[in-house]
Amino acid sequence: MTDSSETQVSEAQIAVHWREEEYYPPPEKFVKQANANDPAILDRFTEDKFPDCFIEYADLLTWDKRWDTVLDTSTAPFWKWFVGGKLNASYNCVDRHAAANPDKTAVIWVPELEADETLFISYGQLLRQVNEFAALLSDFAGLKKGDRVTLHMPMVPEAVVTMLACARLGVIHSQVFGGFSGNACGTRIADSGSRILITMDGYYRAGAMQDHKVKADEAVAEAARQDQEVDKVLVWRRKEGEYQSKIPMVDGRDFFVNDIIGKYAGHEVAPVSLDATDSLFLMYTSGTTGRPKGAQHSVGGYMAYVAGTSKYYQDIHQDDMYWCLADIGWITGHSYIVYGPLALGTTTILYEGVPNYPDAGRPWRIAEKLGVNIFHTSPTSIRMLRKVGPDEPTKYNYHFKCMTTVGEPIEPEVWRWYYHSVGKDQAAITDTWWQTETGGFLGSTLPGLQPMKPGSCGPGALGIFPVIYDEDRNEVPKGSGTAGNICIRNPWPSIMQTVWGQPERFLDVYYRKYNTDPNSKDWHDWPYFCGDGALEAEDGYFRILGRIDDVINVAGHRLGTKELESAALTVPEVAEAAAVPVIDDIRGRMVEMYVSLKPGFEASPAMEAKVTGAIETEIGKIARPKNVWIVPDMPKTRSGKIMRRVIASVSNFTDVGDVTTLANPEVVEGIRHHVQSAKVAKGDAPRELTETELAEIKAFGAE
Ligand code: PRX
């Protein structure tokens, strides 16, 4: 419900003006060798060729049986791709390359401690490990096709082995980001109905061994509270013969994988021939409500799309040395560390730790030592490496042919540092815009064919047809530079199949807004609503402005305001809580929490710490608020809704706008004074915001 007394500002109504950036042509040397350097490819993916254009992607895979129908729309908008086709993802990522080239390196693992040895795993070795672990999963854990299993693994090769072993059996894996808390993991175990949890005892982060097993115990307890029993916890050891946790193993429930895998030495498990429309994995993401959404991804369409986009957008050739610095627990890790690159038979690098450990030269040393030529990371990492070591890249002798940025809008100045300093003026950059739900890239330049433009992702990817609508379903004139809600007019192979166990939510969140005929079986009637504000320039390039729902994108990770607020409300003294974004020069956005206390409780640093602690327990350190502000009362509308827009303006030092129509306008000045003077005293006042940032803060919390 919207209170008519509020000032309603939506992204769609804001015309945003920004300076047009110069084009950067792709470097000639890159173009010569690029997988996509013939403009004819653009003709193969025009709208009149849809959906058959995607056969080109499917043909990168080995199918047990070819499909009968490319796109079946009979259950719109639950699209089915390559219906009738049969295949196995593990076979496609491992077996076929192991047969052709067993000694070729599939995975390189770089442990965080520099003195520790880098591990090289060949396709032949990977095949053996995947087979043995699949045998264990099936025999010891009793897992079979269609079962869900939750993984809470750090950045280690065992995570890749585990995913591929699940894929081999048709077991649906649900990998939870290792940095998420035990409780967050437990909620996802319960939602997916997993009876098995696979984890590791510990891992290095910023030079310190983390006790990770402790989170497994919390996760199992939380899942039980939500009525999901976990039968077995399979624990990989970070170091052979050691145990990194203070928490004892639970008899009969917890098992060290390393101790039982020997029983399966040399075992072979035939890859299960799956329907293209069977599911490969779930990937949870945040939305507007507290319950996470399990984006459910298919075997056939997903694998085809990530293989195709890895080939044309990441420009992966078999002999490349590919390094994606994302976490395996996020969609980028699934699509562009594991499934895409391995489907193409290249070498993919996995790095355990943080990019600036022990210093800001680390990524460039790794690149030099391993001969990395494709590099993939996020604006947050780029901003951080630029801040702590702007000149480091020049000290190392590596050469990237192409680089990717993903996850958040990148500021043109930061883009330019990436291009000139990291890329040494020689690498093509793709700014890839997409989402957990979309499985693969939606918007990006084709690096060998389309010039780059800092701050813009580029046009729709091959076979993807974006459109910008306003709130009233009118199409914003193409190329007008007017902001609106970006949608994709057509389905594509790696669009999620549904939200696990919540088909109504799938319809509600992604399709109802712009669908005019719920009975239509014609894909033209079902634009996919991305939840991002965007604008399209005259040249057809899109600039993504950010989320238009109540989601805060922290360092490329989506956090829902509702889940943050529910976490704060687990503190018994807290009466009300509101989460807002603050602009941060490194992490893009950070969370600030506002809470009011129940009568009889006083604000104190200890109380603030309690709120922070609750958020870390419920969600994880990634969500740690920059500040917790305890206020006597929240600014509210007459209908009682907390005005997040007003407190977001206070946190960002922007104009709070008209507050006279609030139920309690008098509280605003007190909050503003308290928060802003404390921030100034801490040296925490933000720089002046750009026009798009201002628009975002102004629109925050609007419904
Ligand atoms: O707001 C967009 C932003 O990240 C959201 C998707 O987040 P997630 O599902 O966690 O996936 C991140 C990795 C694909 C989008 O709705 N986003 C993602 N990539 C970009 C971006 N914003 C601007 N530019 C990008 N390249």
Residues whose N, C-alpha, C, O or C-beta is under 5 A from the ligand:
A	BS01	PRX	T405 V406 G407 E408 P409 D431 T432 W433 W434 Q435 T436 E437 C457 C530 D532 I544 G546 R547 G556 H557 R558
